[in-house]
């Protein structure tokens, strides 16, 4: 084994670079358990006032929150210690009043914004106040959070946090662990939020409102959460391409795109997302095994007549710019799929839109008639037909517009339709063969 002695100048440089690197890392805020109820009381060790040593276990997190609340409110490094050393009751009451003002400014303001934006989040009123109570119990400094609610008659009543709605308890838990994290005040944006089952103890409508709130926070931060709830996977609110399936193989944890996951999709990990998506469409599950998604109904008719894709279902869209929901369904529920777009300005614009939104989940499964025409030339569905077949089909069905002619051909008598389709020339056949090979290559 070789040993290397680092000279002090080199060590100083190393430390400088490490500090510079750490300084540039995003702030990470971890919320470990939203099923964890707010404790009715938060007690500190007997000797805290002398050594500032906190306890252990779950209560330590809330002790740290109390310390930060007092520090934030009183602007002193050891303000909780200062408070605990007070002997005059009036002084203590004044300190607690300052702390309550800080709580109401930072928490209640957020609560009112949430209630105004998402009224169904909780049945609790937007006009609440918070207070913090102090006592000395069993030789331990003890604090309790209280909610002050003004009843219809105007009288104020005090309640424990646990006596309020599940939505309020969740929000109290979240905001306290967020805003009274010492890092949050310094870096309120560009943070990474890690949330473990954030929908715990929330009813379905509150979970939907929570998802909207997380999306708001996510505009300036990165949100990562795990869930088994369909209400936190609503594809109308979040991008389905951002959903990952967690698998475990030989003790190793893996993250896989939903559409690429090797796990059998009937298993529990997929049930929540399938529940969320099945509310959005009426396709039978068998249709979604292997699919080709076309821009519209005319493309669907053309593919059904001129192509032979055994074992692959063809699904019509409603225009190249209106495929977002169908692509989301196929990413999540199909075994494999290909989206076929015209290679024209509209098709290319739609391609860029879906590429930006779904990333590789879409890009790897899109075909835009590449390899059929010369590079740089637009190519649309109707260009699959040679000029001669284009004119022949319009004449045979009595239409001046080729797209209308394709629709009319689809509904002709089978014998006449077969004659027209079988009569296509070598140029059209070549185009169909190229497109068939390209789609099969993407489909795998």
VEXDREN-2710 file (C-alpha; in Angstrom, 1 decimal):
% VEXDREN-2710
k/r/px/py/pz
1/UNK/0.0/0.0/0.0
2/UNK/1.3/3.4/-0.9
3/UNK/0.8/6.4/1.4
4/UNK/0.8/10.0/0.3
5/UNK/1.4/12.9/2.6
6/UNK/-0.6/16.0/1.6
7/UNK/1.4/19.1/2.2
8/UNK/-0.5/21.9/4.1
9/UNK/-0.7/24.3/1.1
10/UNK/-2.2/21.5/-1.0
11/UNK/-4.6/20.6/1.8
12/UNK/-5.7/24.2/2.1
13/UNK/-6.4/24.3/-1.6
14/UNK/-8.3/21.0/-1.3
15/UNK/-10.5/22.4/1.5
16/UNK/-11.1/25.6/-0.5
17/UNK/-12.4/23.6/-3.4
18/UNK/-14.6/21.4/-1.2
19/UNK/-16.1/24.4/0.5
20/UNK/-16.7/26.0/-2.9
21/UNK/-18.4/22.8/-4.2
22/UNK/-20.6/22.4/-1.1
23/UNK/-21.6/26.1/-1.3
24/UNK/-22.9/25.5/-4.9
25/UNK/-24.9/22.4/-4.0
26/UNK/-28.7/22.8/-3.8
27/UNK/-30.3/22.9/-0.4
28/UNK/-32.0/19.6/0.4
29/UNK/-35.1/19.6/2.6
30/UNK/-36.2/16.1/3.7
31/UNK/-39.7/15.4/5.1
32/UNK/-39.6/11.9/6.4
33/UNK/-43.1/11.1/7.7
34/UNK/-46.3/13.0/7.2
35/UNK/-48.3/10.4/9.1
36/UNK/-46.3/11.6/12.1
37/UNK/-48.8/13.6/14.2
38/UNK/-47.8/16.9/15.8
39/UNK/-47.0/16.1/19.4
40/UNK/-49.3/17.6/22.0
41/UNK/-46.3/18.8/24.0
42/UNK/-42.6/19.3/23.3
43/UNK/-40.4/18.9/26.3
44/UNK/-36.7/19.7/26.6
45/UNK/-34.1/17.8/28.7
46/UNK/-33.9/19.0/32.3
47/UNK/-30.4/20.5/31.9
48/UNK/-31.0/22.1/28.5
49/UNK/-30.8/25.7/29.8
50/UNK/-27.2/25.0/30.9
51/UNK/-25.7/22.8/28.1
52/UNK/-28.1/23.4/25.1
53/UNK/-28.1/19.6/24.5
54/UNK/-31.3/18.4/22.7
55/UNK/-33.0/15.1/23.2
56/UNK/-33.0/12.1/20.9
57/UNK/-35.6/10.4/18.8
58/UNK/-38.6/11.9/17.0
59/UNK/-39.0/14.7/19.6
60/UNK/-35.6/16.1/18.7
61/UNK/-37.0/17.4/15.4
62/UNK/-39.7/19.4/17.1
63/UNK/-37.2/20.6/19.7
64/UNK/-35.1/22.0/16.8
65/UNK/-38.2/23.7/15.4
66/UNK/-38.9/25.4/18.8
67/UNK/-35.3/26.6/19.0
68/UNK/-35.5/28.0/15.5
69/UNK/-38.9/29.7/16.1
70/UNK/-37.5/31.5/19.2
71/UNK/-34.3/32.4/17.3
72/UNK/-36.3/33.8/14.4
73/UNK/-38.7/35.7/16.6
74/UNK/-36.2/37.2/19.1
75/UNK/-33.1/37.6/16.8
76/UNK/-30.8/36.1/19.4
77/UNK/-28.4/33.2/18.9
78/UNK/-29.5/31.5/22.1
79/UNK/-32.9/33.1/22.5
80/UNK/-34.7/30.0/23.8
81/UNK/-32.0/29.7/26.5
82/UNK/-32.6/33.4/27.2
83/UNK/-36.3/32.8/27.5
84/UNK/-35.9/29.8/29.9
85/UNK/-33.7/31.9/32.2
86/UNK/-36.3/34.6/32.7
87/UNK/-37.9/34.7/36.1
88/UNK/-40.4/37.5/35.6
89/UNK/-43.8/36.2/34.3
90/UNK/-44.5/39.4/32.4
91/UNK/-41.2/39.1/30.6
92/UNK/-42.0/35.6/29.6
93/UNK/-45.5/36.6/28.4
94/UNK/-44.0/39.3/26.3
95/UNK/-41.4/36.9/24.7
96/UNK/-44.2/34.4/23.9
97/UNK/-46.3/37.2/22.4
98/UNK/-43.3/38.0/20.0
99/UNK/-43.0/34.3/19.1
100/UNK/-46.7/34.1/18.4
101/UNK/-46.5/37.1/16.1
102/UNK/-43.7/35.4/14.1
103/UNK/-45.7/32.2/13.9
104/UNK/-48.8/34.0/12.7
105/UNK/-46.9/36.0/10.1
106/UNK/-45.0/33.0/8.7
107/UNK/-47.6/30.2/9.1
108/UNK/-51.1/31.7/9.1
109/UNK/-50.3/33.9/6.0
110/UNK/-49.3/30.7/4.2
111/UNK/-52.5/29.0/5.4
112/UNK/-54.7/31.8/4.2
113/UNK/-53.0/31.8/0.7
114/UNK/-53.6/28.1/0.5
115/UNK/-57.3/28.4/1.5
116/UNK/-57.8/31.2/-1.0
117/UNK/-56.2/29.2/-3.8
118/UNK/-57.5/25.8/-2.9
119/UNK/-60.7/26.2/-0.8
120/UNK/-61.4/22.5/-0.6
121/UNK/-58.1/21.6/1.0
122/UNK/-59.6/21.7/4.5
123/UNK/-62.8/22.6/6.3
124/UNK/-60.9/24.8/8.7
125/UNK/-61.4/28.5/8.5
126/UNK/-58.8/30.8/6.9
127/UNK/-59.1/33.1/9.9
128/UNK/-57.2/31.2/12.6
129/UNK/-54.3/32.3/14.9
130/UNK/-51.5/30.3/16.5
131/UNK/-50.2/30.6/20.0
132/UNK/-47.4/28.8/21.9
133/UNK/-47.8/27.9/25.5
134/UNK/-45.0/27.3/28.1
135/UNK/-45.0/25.3/31.3
136/UNK/-42.5/23.6/33.5
137/UNK/-43.6/19.9/34.0
138/UNK/-41.7/17.1/35.7
139/UNK/-38.6/19.5/35.9
140/UNK/-38.6/19.9/32.1
141/UNK/-39.3/23.0/30.0
142/UNK/-42.4/22.1/28.0
143/UNK/-44.2/23.9/25.0
144/UNK/-47.5/23.4/23.4
145/UNK/-48.9/24.7/20.1
146/UNK/-52.4/26.0/20.2
147/UNK/-54.9/27.1/17.5
148/UNK/-57.1/30.1/18.3
149/UNK/-60.4/30.0/16.5
150/UNK/-63.0/32.8/16.7
151/UNK/-66.5/31.3/16.8
152/UNK/-69.5/32.9/15.1
153/UNK/-70.3/34.8/18.3
154/UNK/-66.8/36.4/18.3
155/UNK/-65.4/34.4/21.3
156/UNK/-62.0/33.0/20.9
157/UNK/-61.4/29.3/21.7
158/UNK/-58.1/27.4/22.1
159/UNK/-57.6/24.0/20.5
160/UNK/-54.8/21.5/20.3
161/UNK/-53.4/21.0/16.7
162/UNK/-54.7/17.4/16.9
163/UNK/-58.3/18.8/17.3
164/UNK/-58.2/20.5/13.8
165/UNK/-58.9/18.9/10.4
166/UNK/-56.5/16.4/8.9
167/UNK/-55.7/19.0/6.2
168/UNK/-54.7/21.6/8.7
169/UNK/-52.6/19.1/10.7
170/UNK/-50.8/18.1/7.5
171/UNK/-50.1/21.7/6.5
172/UNK/-49.0/22.6/10.0
173/UNK/-46.6/19.7/10.0
174/UNK/-45.3/20.6/6.5
175/UNK/-44.8/24.3/7.1
176/UNK/-43.2/23.9/10.5
177/UNK/-40.7/21.4/9.1
178/UNK/-40.1/23.6/6.1
179/UNK/-40.0/27.2/7.2
180/UNK/-38.3/26.5/10.5
181/UNK/-35.5/24.5/8.9
182/UNK/-32.5/26.9/9.4
183/UNK/-31.5/26.4/5.8
184/UNK/-34.9/27.5/4.4
185/UNK/-34.6/31.1/5.5
186/UNK/-31.2/31.4/3.7
187/UNK/-32.2/29.5/0.5
188/UNK/-35.9/29.6/-0.1
189/UNK/-35.6/28.7/-3.8
190/UNK/-33.6/26.2/-6.0
191/UNK/-34.0/23.6/-3.3
192/UNK/-34.6/19.9/-3.6
193/UNK/-37.7/18.7/-1.6
194/UNK/-37.7/15.1/-0.6
195/UNK/-41.2/14.0/0.7
196/UNK/-42.2/10.6/1.9
197/UNK/-45.8/9.8/1.3
198/UNK/-47.0/13.4/1.5
199/UNK/-50.7/12.4/1.1
200/UNK/-50.8/10.5/4.4
201/UNK/-53.9/11.2/6.4
202/UNK/-55.4/13.5/3.7
203/UNK/-58.7/12.8/2.0
204/UNK/-58.9/12.6/-1.8
205/UNK/-59.8/16.2/-2.5
206/UNK/-57.2/17.5/-0.1
207/UNK/-54.6/15.4/-1.9
208/UNK/-55.6/16.9/-5.2
209/UNK/-55.2/20.4/-3.7
210/UNK/-51.9/19.3/-2.2
211/UNK/-50.6/18.2/-5.6
212/UNK/-51.4/21.7/-7.0
213/UNK/-49.6/23.3/-4.0
214/UNK/-46.5/21.1/-4.7
215/UNK/-46.6/22.1/-8.4
216/UNK/-46.6/25.7/-7.3
217/UNK/-43.5/25.1/-5.1
218/UNK/-42.0/23.1/-7.9
219/UNK/-41.9/26.2/-10.2
220/UNK/-38.7/27.4/-8.4
221/UNK/-37.6/24.1/-6.8
222/UNK/-37.3/20.4/-7.5
223/UNK/-39.9/18.2/-5.8
224/UNK/-39.3/14.5/-5.4
225/UNK/-41.9/12.5/-3.5
226/UNK/-43.0/8.8/-3.2
227/UNK/-46.6/7.8/-3.1
228/UNK/-49.1/5.0/-3.6
229/UNK/-52.0/7.4/-4.0
230/UNK/-53.7/7.9/-7.4
231/UNK/-54.7/11.4/-6.4
232/UNK/-51.0/12.5/-6.3
233/UNK/-50.5/11.1/-9.8
234/UNK/-53.1/13.1/-11.7
235/UNK/-51.8/13.4/-15.3
236/UNK/-53.8/16.6/-15.8
237/UNK/-51.6/18.3/-13.1
238/UNK/-48.2/16.6/-13.4
239/UNK/-46.1/15.4/-16.3
240/UNK/-46.5/11.6/-16.5
241/UNK/-43.0/11.4/-18.0
242/UNK/-41.6/12.5/-14.6
243/UNK/-43.1/9.5/-12.8
244/UNK/-40.6/6.7/-11.9
245/UNK/-41.3/3.2/-10.7
246/UNK/-39.1/2.0/-7.8
247/UNK/-37.9/-1.6/-8.0
248/UNK/-35.6/-3.7/-5.9
249/UNK/-33.4/-6.4/-7.3
250/UNK/-30.8/-8.3/-5.2
251/UNK/-30.9/-5.5/-2.6
252/UNK/-30.3/-2.8/-5.2
253/UNK/-32.9/0.0/-5.6
254/UNK/-33.7/1.1/-9.2
255/UNK/-35.7/3.9/-10.7
256/UNK/-37.4/3.1/-14.1
257/UNK/-39.6/5.2/-16.4
258/UNK/-43.1/4.0/-16.1
259/UNK/-43.3/3.1/-19.8
260/UNK/-40.0/1.2/-19.8
261/UNK/-40.4/-0.6/-16.5
262/UNK/-39.8/-4.3/-16.6
263/UNK/-42.2/-5.0/-13.7
264/UNK/-45.5/-6.6/-14.5
265/UNK/-47.9/-3.8/-14.7
266/UNK/-50.7/-5.6/-12.8
267/UNK/-48.6/-5.4/-9.6
268/UNK/-49.2/-2.9/-6.8
269/UNK/-46.6/-0.4/-7.8
270/UNK/-48.6/0.4/-10.9
271/UNK/-52.1/0.2/-9.6
272/UNK/-52.3/3.8/-8.3
273/UNK/-51.2/5.3/-11.6
274/UNK/-53.5/3.1/-13.6
275/UNK/-56.4/4.2/-11.3
276/UNK/-55.4/7.8/-12.0
277/UNK/-55.3/7.3/-15.7
278/UNK/-58.3/5.0/-16.1
279/UNK/-60.5/8.0/-15.0
280/UNK/-59.3/9.8/-18.2
281/UNK/-60.1/7.4/-21.0
282/UNK/-62.4/4.6/-22.1
283/UNK/-60.0/2.3/-24.0
284/UNK/-60.1/-1.4/-23.2
285/UNK/-56.8/-2.5/-21.8
286/UNK/-56.2/-4.9/-24.6
287/UNK/-56.1/-2.0/-27.1
288/UNK/-53.1/-0.6/-25.3
289/UNK/-50.7/-3.5/-25.8
290/UNK/-49.0/-2.3/-29.0
291/UNK/-50.2/0.8/-30.7
292/UNK/-49.7/3.3/-33.5
293/UNK/-51.1/6.7/-32.7
294/UNK/-52.0/8.8/-35.8
295/UNK/-52.6/12.5/-36.0
296/UNK/-56.3/12.1/-36.9
297/UNK/-59.1/10.0/-38.3
298/UNK/-58.0/10.3/-41.9
299/UNK/-54.5/8.9/-41.1
300/UNK/-56.3/6.1/-39.1
301/UNK/-58.4/5.2/-42.2
302/UNK/-55.3/5.3/-44.4
303/UNK/-53.2/3.1/-42.1
304/UNK/-56.1/0.6/-41.7
305/UNK/-56.4/0.2/-45.5
306/UNK/-52.9/0.4/-46.9
307/UNK/-50.7/-1.0/-44.0
308/UNK/-50.6/-4.5/-42.5
309/UNK/-49.6/-4.2/-38.9
310/UNK/-50.5/-7.6/-37.4
311/UNK/-51.0/-7.4/-33.6
312/UNK/-50.7/-3.7/-33.5
313/UNK/-53.7/-1.5/-32.8
314/UNK/-54.1/1.9/-34.5
315/UNK/-55.6/4.7/-32.5
316/UNK/-56.7/8.0/-34.1
317/UNK/-55.9/11.3/-32.5
318/UNK/-57.7/14.6/-33.0
319/UNK/-55.0/16.6/-34.7
320/UNK/-51.2/16.7/-34.3
321/UNK/-51.4/19.4/-31.7
322/UNK/-54.0/17.6/-29.6
323/UNK/-52.2/14.3/-28.7
324/UNK/-50.9/15.2/-25.3
325/UNK/-53.4/13.2/-23.2
326/UNK/-53.2/10.2/-25.6
327/UNK/-49.4/10.1/-25.4
328/UNK/-49.6/10.2/-21.6
329/UNK/-51.9/7.2/-21.7
330/UNK/-49.6/5.3/-24.0
331/UNK/-46.5/6.1/-22.0
332/UNK/-48.1/4.7/-18.9
333/UNK/-50.3/1.9/-20.0
334/UNK/-49.1/0.4/-23.4
335/UNK/-46.5/-2.2/-23.9
336/UNK/-45.1/-0.2/-26.8
337/UNK/-46.3/2.5/-29.2
338/UNK/-45.3/4.7/-32.0
339/UNK/-46.6/8.2/-32.7
340/UNK/-46.8/9.1/-36.4
341/UNK/-46.6/12.8/-37.3
342/UNK/-46.5/14.6/-40.6
343/UNK/-43.0/16.0/-41.4
344/UNK/-44.3/19.5/-42.1
345/UNK/-44.3/22.8/-40.1
346/UNK/-47.3/21.7/-37.9
347/UNK/-45.9/18.3/-37.3
348/UNK/-42.4/19.6/-36.4
349/UNK/-43.9/22.1/-34.0
350/UNK/-46.0/19.5/-32.3
351/UNK/-42.9/17.2/-32.1
352/UNK/-40.9/19.9/-30.3
353/UNK/-43.8/20.5/-27.9
354/UNK/-44.1/16.8/-27.0
355/UNK/-40.3/16.4/-26.9
356/UNK/-40.0/19.3/-24.4
357/UNK/-42.8/17.8/-22.2
358/UNK/-42.2/14.0/-22.4
359/UNK/-38.5/13.9/-23.2
360/UNK/-37.2/10.5/-24.3
361/UNK/-40.4/8.8/-23.4
362/UNK/-41.8/10.4/-26.6
363/UNK/-38.7/11.0/-28.7
364/UNK/-37.8/7.3/-28.9
365/UNK/-41.4/6.5/-30.0
366/UNK/-42.1/9.1/-32.7
367/UNK/-41.8/8.7/-36.4
368/UNK/-42.1/11.6/-38.9
369/UNK/-41.8/9.9/-42.3
370/UNK/-38.0/9.9/-42.2
371/UNK/-36.4/8.2/-45.1
372/UNK/-39.3/8.4/-47.5
373/UNK/-38.6/11.7/-49.2
374/UNK/-35.5/13.9/-49.9
375/UNK/-34.1/15.6/-46.9
376/UNK/-35.5/19.1/-46.3
377/UNK/-38.8/18.4/-48.1
378/UNK/-42.1/18.4/-46.2
379/UNK/-43.8/15.0/-46.3
380/UNK/-47.4/14.5/-45.2
381/UNK/-49.7/11.5/-45.1
382/UNK/-51.1/12.1/-48.6
383/UNK/-47.6/12.1/-50.0
384/UNK/-47.3/8.4/-49.3
385/UNK/-49.4/8.0/-52.5
386/UNK/-47.7/8.6/-55.8
387/UNK/-49.1/11.5/-57.9
388/UNK/-50.6/9.0/-60.2
389/UNK/-52.3/7.0/-57.3
390/UNK/-53.4/10.3/-55.8
391/UNK/-55.3/11.3/-59.0
392/UNK/-56.6/7.8/-59.6
393/UNK/-58.2/7.4/-56.1
394/UNK/-59.8/10.9/-56.3
395/UNK/-61.3/9.9/-59.7
396/UNK/-62.5/6.5/-58.5
397/UNK/-64.3/7.8/-55.5
398/UNK/-65.4/11.1/-57.1
399/UNK/-63.7/13.6/-54.7
400/UNK/-61.5/16.5/-55.6
401/UNK/-59.7/16.5/-52.2
402/UNK/-57.4/13.5/-51.5
403/UNK/-58.2/13.5/-47.7
404/UNK/-61.9/13.4/-48.4
405/UNK/-61.2/10.7/-51.0
406/UNK/-59.4/8.5/-48.4
407/UNK/-62.4/8.8/-46.0
408/UNK/-64.8/7.9/-48.8
409/UNK/-62.6/5.0/-49.9
410/UNK/-62.7/3.5/-46.4
411/UNK/-66.4/3.3/-46.5
412/UNK/-66.8/1.9/-50.0
413/UNK/-67.9/-1.6/-50.7
414/UNK/-65.2/-4.1/-49.9
415/UNK/-64.8/-5.5/-53.4
416/UNK/-64.4/-2.1/-55.0
417/UNK/-62.2/-0.9/-52.2
418/UNK/-59.9/-3.9/-52.6
419/UNK/-59.5/-3.3/-56.3
420/UNK/-58.4/0.3/-55.8
421/UNK/-56.0/-0.5/-52.9
422/UNK/-54.5/-3.5/-54.8
423/UNK/-54.0/-1.2/-57.8
424/UNK/-51.4/1.1/-56.2
425/UNK/-48.2/1.5/-58.2
426/UNK/-44.6/0.7/-57.3
427/UNK/-43.8/4.2/-55.9
428/UNK/-46.7/4.0/-53.4
429/UNK/-45.7/0.5/-52.5
430/UNK/-42.1/1.5/-51.9
431/UNK/-43.2/4.4/-49.6
432/UNK/-45.5/2.0/-47.6
433/UNK/-42.6/-0.6/-47.3
434/UNK/-40.2/2.1/-46.0
435/UNK/-42.7/3.4/-43.4
436/UNK/-43.6/-0.1/-42.3
437/UNK/-39.9/-1.0/-41.7
438/UNK/-39.3/2.3/-39.9
439/UNK/-42.3/1.8/-37.6
440/UNK/-41.3/-1.8/-36.8
441/UNK/-37.8/-0.7/-36.0
442/UNK/-39.1/1.8/-33.5
443/UNK/-41.6/-0.7/-32.1
444/UNK/-38.8/-3.3/-31.7
END
